[in-house]
Amino acid sequence: MQRYDYAIIGGGIVGLSVAWALLERQPRARVAVLEKEDDWCRHQTGRNSGVIHSGIYYKSGSLKAKLCREGNRRLLEFCDTHGIHYEVCGKVIVATTKPELPLLEMLYARGVENGLPVRKLTVSEVKELEPHVSCLAGLHVPSTGIVNYAGICRKLVELIAARGGDLQLNTRVQAFHQNGTAGILETSSGAFAAGWIISCAGLQSDRVARLTGAKPEARIVPFRGEYYEVKPERRGLVRNLIYPVPDPEFPFLGVHFTRMIDGSVHAGPNAVLSLKREGYHRTSFNLRDFIDTVTYAGFWRMAAKHTKSGLDEMHRSFSKKAFTRSLQKLIPEIREDDLVPATAGVRAQALLPDGGLVDDFLLVRSDRALHICNAPSPAATASLEIGRMIAEEVPAI
Ligand SMILES: Cc1cc2nc3c(=O)[nH]c(=O)nc-3n(C[C@H](O)[C@H](O)[C@H](O)COP(=O)(O)OP(=O)(O)OC[C@H]3O[C@@H](n4cnc5c(N)ncnc54)[C@H](O)[C@@H]3O)c2cc1C
């Protein structure tokens, strides 16, 4: 059996960043990354909006606020060092109704508190940046950017391999037991012994944490985010990134327009309950995932609190007309036939037993193991900083 100092479960951007940060800090450490799929970043990381967030949305003092702002800077540095294409194109957030105006003010105050160079925009200033937007007022956040996170992961894989890290695909962690000072991970490709285990298992993070001896209070509830792509001949409606004012009750940002780094323009994502954790279609269903959700008291408490918005999201998922209507609040000229369905992603959102959505990144510690149990957006932006934080926290070999 191979013995490692650190075994990382999950080959998304967070797991790969942790592995790289450990090897940077301790070049002699024996590090393994165990990933169940046949390629890297098959789930959240490979299916996101590709935005390098600024950190404007997050409560001052939270891990999200701190790691996102620093992560944004580190990510750009990483891209510069390794020749990865990105753009710091900035974004606008716009209020389209009167009740949204005080929320926009609050967002501005939060941006300032978080040390961001955010600027208030009048309607004509918004139109200078995004001529097709209709709104009452806006904010400009210049430090937001775009990148392809799968490209960053490919570079991380290369760097980890160059430093002697062991990268194992098709390796699903299925069971765990302790043997003296080593934890033994039983996987679909044999057993691995490790002094420390760090789980970064995204949509399976609560299950993997329980499997390896932790008792996370929260459970993952999967929210699918569906996108449409704007037809190439209508891409001119969007210059960069156009966001609505988010509902402060939710950790999701509301459907928006994103110019991707490949030049395409995506609209979305919505946030609809998924009946399969790693299911990317409306019809995706997994009995275990479904039972886990509907037998969880926290789910029913959340559903009771947010019945109307939950039903609206479901309607928007099934009705392209309703989806288009949401987008028309931002750009009235967009039409249903400008949009073609694009691939979806599923967010791993941790939910507490009282029905509260876990707002911040969540780390759970158990004996010689560390579990990242809530790493939704902006964890891709923050990934290099999450990696650094964990590499500093686990004891050196
Ligand atoms: C629709 C959508 C849009 C988003 N947009 C943005 C954005 O624009 N900007 C941003 O910063 N963030 C965004 N995010 C969030 C971001 O993508 C995630 O926060 C980030 O990718 C999380 O990375 P991860 O490595 O934790 O999870 P993942 O990428 O999901 O990786 C977890 C890995 O663990 C593996 N795994 C699970 N169980 C096991 C097991 N038992 N054994 C071995 N391997 C296992 C999985 O196969 C998977 O590869 C978005 C997310 C979604 C879904």
The ligand as an SDF file (V2000), in Angstrom:
LIG
                    3D

 53 58  0  0  0  0  0  0  0  0999 V2000
  -23.3280   27.0540  -12.0980 C   0  0  0  0  0  0  0  0  0  0  0  0
  -22.1480   27.5170  -11.3020 C   0  0  0  0  0  0  0  0  0  0  0  0
  -21.5450   28.7490  -11.5710 C   0  0  0  0  0  0  0  0  0  0  0  0
  -20.4550   29.1830  -10.7960 C   0  0  0  0  0  0  0  0  0  0  0  0
  -19.7840   30.3350  -11.1640 N   0  0  0  0  0  0  0  0  0  0  0  0
  -18.6560   30.6820  -10.4910 C   0  0  0  0  0  0  0  0  0  0  0  0
  -17.8790   31.7770  -10.9160 C   0  0  0  0  0  0  0  0  0  0  0  0
  -18.1550   32.3970  -11.9350 O   0  0  0  0  0  0  0  0  0  0  0  0
  -16.7840   32.1240  -10.1840 N   0  0  0  0  0  0  0  0  0  0  0  0
  -16.4190   31.4390   -9.0400 C   0  0  0  0  0  0  0  0  0  0  0  0
  -15.4400   31.8200   -8.3900 O   0  0  0  0  0  0  0  0  0  0  0  0
  -17.1370   30.3680   -8.6400 N   0  0  0  0  0  0  0  0  0  0  0  0
  -18.2180   29.9570   -9.3580 C   0  0  0  0  0  0  0  0  0  0  0  0
  -18.9000   28.8360   -8.9880 N   0  0  0  0  0  0  0  0  0  0  0  0
  -18.4470   28.0820   -7.8330 C   0  0  0  0  0  0  0  0  0  0  0  0
  -17.2190   27.2480   -8.1500 C   0  0  0  0  0  0  0  0  0  0  0  0
  -17.3400   26.5880   -9.3830 O   0  0  0  0  0  0  0  0  0  0  0  0
  -17.0390   26.2460   -7.0120 C   0  0  0  0  0  0  0  0  0  0  0  0
  -17.0550   26.9500   -5.8020 O   0  0  0  0  0  0  0  0  0  0  0  0
  -15.7130   25.4870   -7.1330 C   0  0  0  0  0  0  0  0  0  0  0  0
  -15.5790   24.9460   -8.4200 O   0  0  0  0  0  0  0  0  0  0  0  0
  -15.6410   24.4080   -6.0730 C   0  0  0  0  0  0  0  0  0  0  0  0
  -14.5300   23.6020   -6.3520 O   0  0  0  0  0  0  0  0  0  0  0  0
  -14.3540   22.1990   -5.6150 P   0  0  0  0  0  0  0  0  0  0  0  0
  -13.0340   21.6920   -6.0120 O   0  0  0  0  0  0  0  0  0  0  0  0
  -14.6690   22.4030   -4.1730 O   0  0  0  0  0  0  0  0  0  0  0  0
  -15.5650   21.3090   -6.1550 O   0  0  0  0  0  0  0  0  0  0  0  0
  -15.6880   20.4300   -7.4790 P   0  0  0  0  0  0  0  0  0  0  0  0
  -15.1760   21.1390   -8.6640 O   0  0  0  0  0  0  0  0  0  0  0  0
  -17.1090   19.9860   -7.5310 O   0  0  0  0  0  0  0  0  0  0  0  0
  -14.7400   19.1980   -7.2110 O   0  0  0  0  0  0  0  0  0  0  0  0
  -14.9970   18.2010   -6.2620 C   0  0  0  0  0  0  0  0  0  0  0  0
  -14.4060   16.9200   -6.7770 C   0  0  0  0  0  0  0  0  0  0  0  0
  -14.4930   15.9020   -5.7810 O   0  0  0  0  0  0  0  0  0  0  0  0
  -14.6660   14.6710   -6.4450 C   0  0  0  0  0  0  0  0  0  0  0  0
  -15.1790   13.6740   -5.5030 N   0  0  0  0  0  0  0  0  0  0  0  0
  -16.3710   13.7040   -4.8440 C   0  0  0  0  0  0  0  0  0  0  0  0
  -16.5090   12.5930   -4.0830 N   0  0  0  0  0  0  0  0  0  0  0  0
  -15.3760   11.8520   -4.2410 C   0  0  0  0  0  0  0  0  0  0  0  0
  -14.9440   10.6070   -3.7290 C   0  0  0  0  0  0  0  0  0  0  0  0
  -15.6960    9.8880   -2.8840 N   0  0  0  0  0  0  0  0  0  0  0  0
  -13.7270   10.1340   -4.1190 N   0  0  0  0  0  0  0  0  0  0  0  0
  -12.9350   10.8430   -4.9750 C   0  0  0  0  0  0  0  0  0  0  0  0
  -13.3320   12.0310   -5.5160 N   0  0  0  0  0  0  0  0  0  0  0  0
  -14.5310   12.5360   -5.1450 C   0  0  0  0  0  0  0  0  0  0  0  0
  -15.6560   15.0220   -7.5450 C   0  0  0  0  0  0  0  0  0  0  0  0
  -15.6970   14.0550   -8.5900 O   0  0  0  0  0  0  0  0  0  0  0  0
  -15.1530   16.3770   -7.9940 C   0  0  0  0  0  0  0  0  0  0  0  0
  -14.2790   16.3100   -9.0890 O   0  0  0  0  0  0  0  0  0  0  0  0
  -19.9820   28.3840   -9.7400 C   0  0  0  0  0  0  0  0  0  0  0  0
  -20.5710   27.1310   -9.4970 C   0  0  0  0  0  0  0  0  0  0  0  0
  -21.6090   26.6870  -10.2840 C   0  0  0  0  0  0  0  0  0  0  0  0
  -22.1590   25.3180  -10.0570 C   0  0  0  0  0  0  0  0  0  0  0  0
  1  2  1  0
  2  3  1  0
  2 52  2  0
  3  4  2  0
  4  5  1  0
  4 50  1  0
  5  6  2  0
  6  7  1  0
  6 13  1  0
  7  8  2  0
  7  9  1  0
  9 10  1  0
 10 11  2  0
 10 12  1  0
 12 13  2  0
 13 14  1  0
 14 15  1  0
 14 50  1  0
 15 16  1  0
 16 17  1  0
 16 18  1  0
 18 19  1  0
 18 20  1  0
 20 21  1  0
 20 22  1  0
 22 23  1  0
 23 24  1  0
 24 25  2  0
 24 26  1  0
 24 27  1  0
 27 28  1  0
 28 29  2  0
 28 30  1  0
 28 31  1  0
 31 32  1  0
 32 33  1  0
 33 34  1  0
 33 48  1  0
 34 35  1  0
 35 36  1  0
 35 46  1  0
 36 37  1  0
 36 45  1  0
 37 38  2  0
 38 39  1  0
 39 40  1  0
 39 45  2  0
 40 41  1  0
 40 42  2  0
 42 43  1  0
 43 44  2  0
 44 45  1  0
 46 47  1  0
 46 48  1  0
 48 49  1  0
 50 51  2  0
 51 52  1  0
 52 53  1  0
M  END
$$$$
